[in-house]
């Protein structure tokens, strides 16, 4: 028990673990859950944007959608590599779901996860056209940027290093989206897409007052409560949309 408490104290004070053999069983479970959520979300996002490539109105836009599709799959592979060090069968994991599967457009999943599928709920909804894809990418891209401020500081060193490598490319995805949104302007279709995607992206931050936050914070896997991250995102979205007349 004293050894366990010493490790927990070490993590709570900003300590970093560097190998699978150093981690506690409960820490391992929470770490695997975090990685699964990221991998599943990236694979589902990549599949969604693959379908959006043919919605693109021009070559530059096709390249942007293709880049996002490729890099999100690459990010999933990098984190899955860390999961492999804990015994995950990567080949089997990749084939465990239909990553392109989507629910009905009018479904309301809230923050719920599907059985065995750890993707954020927003990645269960279908993208219906280019405007829809751009708006979704902007809102979720900004959300990912906020969430990266947590992920790049996780207490498992090898994973934090991967996230620090990934973060600039995820930021570029949001920038590509903002470039596309600026071109689209303040049309009715854009506003309708914003109304559709904004609450669904917001749900990805989880519930306020999460009971699991204290445990994750104790393990150094979280640092900022859900409601504070959500507030940062809402401010960022409002500022970015105002800057382009939305």
C-alpha positions in Angstrom: 0.0 0.0 0.0 2.8 2.4 0.8 4.4 1.7 -2.5 1.1 2.4 -4.2 0.6 5.7 -2.4 4.1 6.8 -3.1 3.6 6.3 -6.8 0.2 8.1 -6.7 1.8 11.0 -4.8 4.6 11.1 -7.3 2.1 11.3 -10.2 0.0 13.9 -8.4 3.1 16.1 -8.0 3.8 16.0 -11.7 5.9 12.8 -11.9 6.3 11.0 -15.2 6.2 7.2 -15.9 8.3 5.9 -18.8 7.6 2.2 -19.3 4.6 -0.2 -19.0 6.3 -2.1 -16.1 6.2 1.0 -13.9 2.4 1.6 -14.0 -0.3 0.7 -11.5 -3.2 -1.5 -12.7 -5.7 1.2 -12.3 -3.4 3.8 -13.9 -3.0 1.4 -16.8 -6.8 1.1 -17.2 -7.3 4.8 -17.4 -4.3 5.3 -19.7 -5.6 2.7 -22.1 -9.1 4.3 -22.0 -7.5 7.6 -22.9 -5.5 6.2 -25.8 -8.4 4.2 -27.1 -10.6 7.3 -27.2 -8.0 9.2 -29.2 -7.3 6.3 -31.6 -10.9 5.5 -32.2 -11.7 9.2 -32.8 -8.8 9.7 -35.2 -9.7 6.6 -37.2 -13.4 7.7 -37.4 -12.4 11.2 -38.3 -10.1 10.0 -41.0 -12.9 7.8 -42.4 -15.3 10.7 -42.3 -13.0 13.1 -44.1 -12.1 10.4 -46.7 -15.8 10.6 -47.8 -15.6 14.4 -47.8 -12.7 14.5 -50.4 -15.2 14.2 -53.3 -17.3 17.0 -51.9 -14.4 19.4 -52.4 -15.1 22.2 -54.9 -11.5 22.5 -56.1 -8.1 20.9 -56.2 -6.7 22.9 -53.2 -9.7 21.8 -51.1 -9.3 18.2 -52.2 -5.6 18.3 -51.1 -6.6 19.8 -47.7 -9.2 17.1 -47.1 -6.8 14.4 -48.3 -4.1 15.7 -45.9 -6.5 15.6 -43.0 -7.6 12.1 -43.9 -4.0 10.9 -44.1 -2.6 12.6 -41.0 -5.5 11.6 -38.7 -4.9 8.0 -39.7 -1.1 8.5 -39.0 -1.9 10.0 -35.6 -4.0 7.0 -34.7 -1.2 4.7 -35.8 1.3 6.5 -33.6 -0.8 6.3 -30.4 -1.7 2.7 -31.3 2.0 2.0 -31.3 2.1 3.1 -27.6 -0.9 0.8 -26.9 1.1 -2.1 -28.5 3.7 -1.7 -25.8 0.9 -2.6 -23.3 0.0 -5.7 -25.2 -2.6 -4.5 -27.6 -2.9 -6.4 -30.9 -2.7 -3.5 -33.3 -3.9 -5.4 -36.4 -6.9 -6.8 -34.6 -7.7 -3.4 -33.0 -7.7 -1.6 -36.4 -10.3 -4.1 -37.7 -12.5 -4.0 -34.6 -15.1 -1.5 -36.0 -16.4 0.0 -39.2 -14.8 3.5 -38.7 -16.9 5.0 -41.5 -20.2 3.9 -39.9 -22.5 6.7 -38.9 -25.8 7.1 -37.1 -28.8 9.0 -38.5 -28.3 12.7 -39.0 -31.0 13.6 -36.5 -29.8 11.2 -33.8 -28.9 12.7 -30.4 -26.1 10.8 -28.7 -25.1 13.4 -26.2 -21.8 12.3 -24.6 -22.6 8.6 -24.8 -20.1 6.1 -26.2 -21.2 3.1 -28.3 -20.4 -0.4 -26.9 -16.7 -1.1 -27.4 -16.2 2.0 -29.5 -14.4 4.8 -27.7 -14.7 7.5 -30.4 -16.1 10.8 -29.3 -19.8 10.9 -30.0 -19.4 13.7 -32.6 -17.6 11.2 -34.9 -20.8 9.1 -35.1 -22.6 11.7 -37.1 -22.5 11.9 -40.9 -21.0 14.7 -43.0 -23.4 15.6 -45.8 -21.5 18.0 -48.0 -18.5 20.4 -48.3 -19.9 23.2 -46.2 -20.8 20.6 -43.5 -17.3 19.1 -43.6 -15.6 22.5 -43.3 -17.8 23.7 -40.4 -17.3 20.4 -38.6 -13.6 20.5 -39.1 -13.3 24.0 -37.8 -15.3 23.4 -34.6 -13.7 20.0 -33.9 -10.3 21.2 -34.9 -10.5 24.0 -32.3 -11.8 21.5 -29.8 -8.8 19.2 -30.5 -6.5 22.2 -30.0 -7.9 22.8 -26.5 -7.8 19.1 -25.6 -4.2 18.9 -26.8 -3.3 21.2 -23.9 -4.2 18.3 -21.7 -2.9 15.4 -23.8 0.6 16.9 -24.3 1.0 16.9 -20.5 -0.1 13.4 -19.6 2.1 11.6 -17.1 3.0 8.7 -19.3 6.1 10.1 -21.0 6.1 8.1 -24.3 2.5 9.0 -24.9 3.0 12.7 -24.1 5.9 12.8 -26.5 3.7 11.4 -29.3 1.0 14.0 -28.5 3.6 16.8 -28.7 4.6 15.6 -32.1 1.0 15.4 -33.2 -0.2 18.7 -31.8 1.2 21.0 -34.6 -0.4 19.0 -37.3 -3.8 18.9 -35.6 -3.5 22.7 -35.2 -2.9 22.9 -39.0 -6.1 21.0 -39.6 -8.0 23.6 -37.8 -6.2 26.4 -39.8 -7.1 24.6 -43.1 -10.7 24.6 -41.9 -10.7 28.3 -41.0 -9.3 29.1 -44.5 -12.1 27.1 -46.1 -14.8 28.7 -43.8 -13.5 32.2 -44.7 -14.1 31.3 -48.4 -17.6 30.1 -47.8 -18.6 33.2 -45.9 -21.7 33.8 -43.8 -24.3 31.9 -45.9 -27.4 30.3 -44.6 -25.8 26.8 -45.2 -22.9 27.8 -43.0 -25.1 29.0 -40.2 -27.2 25.8 -40.4 -24.1 23.7 -40.2 -22.8 25.7 -37.2 -26.1 25.2 -35.4 -25.9 21.4 -36.1 -22.3 20.8 -35.2 -21.7 23.2 -32.3 -23.6 21.3 -29.6 -22.3 17.9 -30.9 -18.7 19.1 -30.7 -19.3 20.6 -27.3 -20.5 17.2 -26.0 -17.0 15.9 -26.6 -15.8 17.8 -23.6 -17.9 15.6 -21.3 -20.1 16.5 -18.4 -19.4 19.2 -15.8 -18.3 18.1 -12.4 -17.1 14.7 -13.8 -16.7 12.2 -11.0 -13.7 10.6 -12.9 -11.8 13.9 -13.1 -10.3 13.6 -9.6 -8.9 10.1 -10.3 -7.4 11.2 -13.6 -5.9 14.3 -12.0 -4.4 12.2 -9.3 -2.7 10.1 -11.9 -1.5 13.1 -13.9 -3.7 12.2 -16.9 -5.9 15.3 -16.6 -5.2 18.8 -15.3 -8.1 21.0 -16.2 -11.8 20.2 -15.5 -14.2 19.6 -18.4 -16.2 22.7 -17.9 -13.0 24.9 -18.0 -11.9 23.3 -21.3 -15.4 23.7 -22.7 -15.4 27.4 -21.7 -12.0 27.9 -23.5 -13.3 26.3 -26.6 -16.5 28.4 -26.6 -14.5 31.6 -26.3 -12.1 30.5 -29.0 -15.0 29.6 -31.4 -16.8 32.8 -30.8 -13.6 34.8 -31.4 -12.8 33.0 -34.6 -16.3 33.1 -36.0 -16.6 36.9 -35.2 -13.3 37.5 -37.1 -14.8 36.2 -40.3 -18.2 37.8 -39.9 -20.1 34.9 -38.2 
